[in-house]
Amino acid sequence: QVQLVESGGGLVQPGGSLRLSCAASGSTESIVFMGWYRQAPGKQRELVAGIAGGGTTNYADSLKGRSTISRDNAKDMLYLQMNSLKPEDTAVYYCHAVNRRAVFYWGQGTQVTVSS
């Protein structure tokens, strides 16, 4: 089992920045992939950034160039640095992990609101 707890969401003005954090616990040695998803009201949950065990990263077009995903394996932490935020980035952001047995884990989500 893996437990994920997000933090760092909040209200930010357009053009601002936020850093989301995700603390992983439990059988973290089994994790092969971690990522950040987001879900805006009335929309499907979408992957915005992911990082594989070897460090390979991928980004959705929506946040590419404005965000950086990183992982601190020693601290079992996942981060998402988001810059130049836009109102359309408003969503609940979820931390996600997949283990070697292809079991999916989710955090409870953290709200990001971009508004003036």
Residue frames as qw, qx, qy, qz and C-alpha x, y, z in Angstrom:
[[0.000, 0.887, 0.462, 0.000, 0.00, 0.00, 0.00],
 [0.384, 0.133, 0.005, 0.914, 1.06, 3.54, -0.74],
 [0.078, -0.837, -0.473, 0.263, -0.41, 6.65, 0.84],
 [0.380, 0.329, 0.199, 0.842, -0.16, 10.04, -0.85],
 [0.167, -0.809, -0.429, 0.364, -0.80, 13.43, 0.75],
 [0.406, 0.559, 0.215, 0.690, -0.73, 16.64, -1.27],
 [0.270, -0.770, -0.276, 0.508, -0.10, 20.14, -0.05],
 [0.345, -0.238, 0.277, 0.865, 0.70, 23.56, -1.47],
 [0.124, 0.584, 0.631, 0.495, -2.49, 24.46, -3.27],
 [0.129, -0.577, -0.378, 0.712, -4.25, 27.76, -2.82],
 [0.334, 0.888, 0.311, -0.051, -5.34, 30.99, -4.45],
 [0.487, -0.306, 0.293, 0.764, -2.87, 32.71, -6.75],
 [0.334, 0.756, 0.037, -0.563, -3.16, 35.60, -9.16],
 [0.822, 0.542, 0.132, 0.111, -2.73, 35.08, -12.90],
 [0.433, 0.768, -0.359, 0.305, 0.96, 35.03, -13.73],
 [0.459, -0.675, 0.493, -0.301, 1.85, 33.75, -10.29],
 [0.486, 0.321, -0.812, 0.037, 3.55, 30.57, -9.19],
 [0.788, -0.413, 0.239, -0.388, 2.79, 27.65, -6.91],
 [0.275, 0.383, -0.880, 0.047, 4.71, 24.63, -5.78],
 [0.871, -0.241, -0.071, -0.422, 2.69, 21.54, -5.03],
 [0.012, -0.459, 0.865, -0.201, 4.11, 18.83, -2.82],
 [0.888, -0.119, -0.262, -0.358, 3.14, 15.21, -2.37],
 [0.249, -0.521, 0.770, -0.271, 4.36, 13.12, 0.54],
 [0.804, 0.074, -0.523, -0.273, 4.40, 9.40, -0.14],
 [0.361, -0.452, 0.726, -0.373, 4.46, 6.75, 2.58],
 [0.918, 0.055, 0.289, -0.266, 4.07, 3.02, 2.86],
 [0.819, 0.000, 0.469, 0.330, 5.61, 0.73, 0.25],
 [0.247, 0.890, -0.124, -0.363, 7.28, 3.55, -1.65],
 [0.293, -0.468, 0.742, 0.380, 10.08, 1.30, -2.88],
 [0.498, 0.303, 0.802, 0.127, 7.52, -0.37, -5.15],
 [0.338, 0.823, 0.193, -0.413, 6.63, 2.85, -7.00],
 [0.616, 0.094, 0.504, 0.598, 7.65, 2.91, -10.67],
 [0.146, 0.472, 0.371, 0.786, 5.82, 6.04, -11.78],
 [0.113, -0.603, -0.520, 0.594, 4.49, 9.18, -10.15],
 [0.168, 0.381, 0.433, 0.799, 2.56, 12.04, -11.60],
 [0.142, 0.340, 0.382, -0.848, 0.24, 14.96, -11.13],
 [0.060, 0.498, 0.755, 0.423, -3.27, 14.95, -12.51],
 [0.129, 0.164, 0.269, -0.940, -5.83, 17.73, -12.38],
 [0.024, 0.515, 0.829, 0.216, -9.58, 17.90, -12.67],
 [0.117, -0.014, 0.034, -0.992, -11.49, 21.09, -13.36],
 [0.475, 0.302, 0.582, -0.587, -15.24, 21.33, -12.73],
 [0.723, 0.532, 0.169, -0.407, -17.16, 19.53, -15.45],
 [0.509, 0.655, -0.539, -0.144, -14.01, 18.11, -17.03],
 [0.969, -0.051, -0.229, 0.079, -12.24, 14.78, -16.99],
 [0.587, -0.708, 0.309, 0.243, -9.18, 14.23, -14.86],
 [0.717, 0.664, -0.157, 0.144, -6.06, 14.73, -16.96],
 [0.805, -0.269, 0.010, 0.528, -2.38, 13.95, -16.51],
 [0.138, 0.989, -0.055, -0.009, -0.38, 17.16, -16.41],
 [0.200, 0.741, -0.629, 0.125, 3.09, 15.84, -15.59],
 [0.974, -0.216, 0.005, -0.066, 4.71, 12.51, -14.84],
 [0.060, 0.738, -0.667, 0.076, 8.07, 11.13, -13.82],
 [0.935, 0.031, -0.345, -0.069, 9.25, 7.56, -14.17],
 [0.824, -0.533, 0.039, 0.190, 11.60, 5.74, -11.82],
 [0.743, 0.096, 0.140, 0.648, 14.60, 6.50, -14.01],
 [0.196, -0.527, -0.083, 0.823, 13.81, 10.20, -13.95],
 [0.118, 0.241, 0.613, 0.743, 12.25, 10.53, -17.38],
 [0.176, 0.449, 0.451, -0.751, 9.60, 13.24, -17.33],
 [0.107, 0.389, 0.681, 0.611, 6.66, 14.06, -19.52],
 [0.098, 0.347, 0.326, -0.874, 4.29, 17.00, -19.57],
 [0.355, 0.680, 0.641, 0.018, 0.89, 17.74, -21.00],
 [0.346, 0.466, 0.272, 0.767, 0.83, 20.50, -23.58],
 [0.265, -0.864, -0.335, -0.267, -1.31, 22.56, -21.23],
 [0.523, -0.838, 0.096, 0.122, 1.54, 23.03, -18.73],
 [0.833, 0.127, 0.120, 0.525, 4.60, 22.33, -20.87],
 [0.387, 0.494, -0.017, 0.778, 7.17, 25.09, -20.47],
 [0.305, -0.662, 0.078, -0.680, 5.42, 26.44, -17.38],
 [0.807, -0.492, 0.169, -0.280, 5.92, 23.58, -14.98],
 [0.353, 0.494, -0.780, 0.150, 8.58, 21.27, -13.61],
 [0.905, -0.348, -0.087, -0.229, 7.97, 17.93, -11.95],
 [0.282, 0.554, -0.717, 0.316, 10.60, 16.55, -9.63],
 [0.884, -0.360, -0.263, -0.141, 10.98, 13.74, -7.16],
 [0.061, -0.656, 0.656, -0.368, 13.12, 13.42, -4.03],
 [0.797, -0.058, -0.590, -0.119, 13.42, 9.69, -3.50],
 [0.371, 0.120, -0.686, 0.614, 15.32, 10.10, -0.24],
 [0.209, 0.031, 0.440, -0.873, 12.40, 12.05, 1.24],
 [0.147, 0.408, 0.897, 0.084, 9.64, 10.20, -0.64],
 [0.162, 0.672, 0.256, -0.676, 8.42, 13.51, -1.98],
 [0.415, 0.438, 0.586, 0.541, 7.01, 14.57, -5.34],
 [0.046, -0.584, -0.146, 0.797, 6.82, 18.20, -6.42],
 [0.406, 0.612, 0.525, 0.431, 5.20, 20.24, -9.15],
 [0.183, -0.472, -0.040, 0.861, 6.48, 23.76, -9.67],
 [0.332, 0.677, 0.595, 0.277, 4.00, 25.76, -11.73],
 [0.216, -0.375, 0.024, 0.901, 4.76, 29.21, -13.13],
 [0.181, 0.084, -0.379, -0.904, 2.90, 31.77, -15.21],
 [0.165, 0.334, 0.907, -0.197, -0.38, 30.36, -13.96],
 [0.229, -0.144, -0.426, -0.863, -3.55, 31.05, -15.90],
 [0.599, -0.071, 0.312, -0.734, -7.20, 31.00, -14.82],
 [0.854, 0.172, -0.335, -0.359, -7.65, 27.83, -16.89],
 [0.418, 0.287, -0.806, 0.306, -5.16, 26.09, -14.59],
 [0.483, -0.278, 0.433, -0.708, -7.78, 26.24, -11.85],
 [0.797, -0.011, -0.549, -0.250, -8.52, 22.68, -10.78],
 [0.771, -0.532, 0.326, -0.127, -8.08, 20.12, -8.07],
 [0.433, 0.619, -0.655, 0.009, -4.60, 18.67, -8.44],
 [0.935, -0.285, 0.131, -0.165, -4.04, 15.03, -7.51],
 [0.082, -0.613, 0.783, 0.064, -0.84, 13.17, -6.77],
 [0.940, 0.181, -0.057, -0.285, -0.69, 9.76, -8.41],
 [0.172, -0.567, 0.803, 0.059, 1.56, 6.74, -8.10],
 [0.913, 0.188, -0.236, -0.275, 1.78, 3.37, -9.79],
 [0.545, -0.551, 0.631, -0.004, 3.61, 0.40, -8.32],
 [0.021, -0.369, 0.863, 0.345, 5.32, -2.57, -9.97],
 [0.242, 0.277, 0.929, -0.034, 2.07, -4.52, -9.94],
 [0.039, -0.315, -0.494, -0.810, 0.31, -1.70, -11.84],
 [0.251, -0.688, -0.648, 0.209, -1.76, -0.73, -8.82],
 [0.128, 0.611, 0.115, 0.773, -2.82, 2.91, -8.90],
 [0.375, -0.529, -0.532, 0.544, -2.79, 5.17, -5.86],
 [0.078, 0.712, 0.255, 0.650, -4.25, 8.65, -5.46],
 [0.171, -0.079, -0.480, 0.857, -3.98, 11.46, -2.99],
 [0.079, 0.646, 0.680, -0.339, -7.00, 13.37, -1.75],
 [0.326, 0.685, 0.371, 0.535, -6.29, 16.36, -3.98],
 [0.290, -0.499, -0.211, 0.789, -5.38, 19.98, -3.41],
 [0.322, 0.849, 0.419, 0.004, -7.30, 22.92, -4.85],
 [0.382, -0.172, 0.207, 0.884, -5.50, 25.41, -7.06],
 [0.226, 0.850, 0.470, -0.066, -7.43, 28.55, -7.93],
 [0.407, -0.031, 0.214, 0.887, -5.99, 31.13, -10.30],
 [0.012, 0.821, 0.523, 0.229, -7.94, 34.34, -10.08],
 [0.242, 0.302, -0.159, 0.908, -7.49, 38.03, -9.64]]
